[in-house]
């Protein structure tokens, strides 16, 4: 699951899945994360929307509410029973 880092570190809360599952970003990585985010925002709109990654592999995904691009993992399609 996660990785344990001993000692005291400053971190930012990045996501809450549930009361027992949270995701943190170490503040020492904040500059790198800002650079990756900027690259995603510039590369996302020019990417080919018809190119899909393999299930379980990293990809870029646009989040509908804020229209921003994020790092993601490709999931299998949800089958419709209509």
C-alpha positions in Angstrom: 0.0 0.0 0.0 1.8 3.1 1.2 5.4 3.8 2.0 6.5 4.6 5.5 9.0 7.5 6.1 10.4 7.8 9.5 10.9 11.1 11.2 8.9 14.3 11.1 8.0 15.9 7.8 5.8 18.7 6.6 3.1 17.4 4.2 0.0 18.6 2.4 -3.3 16.7 2.3 -4.0 16.0 -1.3 -7.0 13.6 -1.2 -9.4 11.9 1.2 -10.9 8.6 0.1 -12.4 7.8 3.5 -11.7 8.4 7.2 -9.1 5.6 7.1 -7.6 6.4 3.7 -5.9 9.7 3.0 -3.2 10.8 0.6 -0.4 13.2 1.5 2.2 15.0 -0.6 5.5 15.8 1.1 6.2 19.5 1.0 9.8 18.9 -0.1 8.2 17.6 -3.4 6.0 20.6 -3.9 8.2 22.3 -6.6 8.3 19.1 -8.6 4.6 18.6 -8.3 3.9 22.2 -9.5 6.1 21.5 -12.5 4.4 18.3 -13.4 1.0 20.0 -13.0 2.0 22.8 -15.4 3.2 20.2 -17.9 -0.1 18.3 -17.7 -2.1 21.5 -18.3 -0.1 22.4 -21.4 0.1 18.9 -22.8 -3.5 17.8 -22.1 -5.3 20.0 -24.6 -3.0 19.0 -27.5 -3.1 15.3 -26.8 -4.9 12.9 -29.1 -8.2 12.1 -27.3 -8.5 8.8 -29.2 -5.3 7.4 -27.7 -6.0 5.2 -24.7 -3.5 3.7 -22.2 -3.5 0.1 -21.1 -5.5 -0.8 -18.1 -3.5 -0.3 -14.9 -1.0 2.1 -16.6 -0.5 5.8 -16.0 -2.4 8.2 -18.2 -3.7 11.8 -18.2 -7.3 12.5 -17.4 -9.4 15.7 -17.5 -11.5 16.3 -14.4 -14.9 17.6 -15.6 -15.8 20.0 -12.8 -12.6 22.1 -13.0 -11.4 21.1 -16.6 -7.9 20.6 -15.3 -5.7 17.6 -16.3 -4.4 15.2 -13.7 -2.2 12.1 -13.4 -4.3 9.0 -13.4 -4.4 5.3 -13.9 -6.4 3.7 -16.7 -9.3 1.5 -15.4 -11.2 -1.1 -17.2 -14.4 0.1 -18.9 -17.7 -0.1 -17.0 -20.0 -2.3 -19.0 -23.5 -1.0 -19.6 -26.4 -3.5 -19.3 -28.9 -1.5 -21.3 
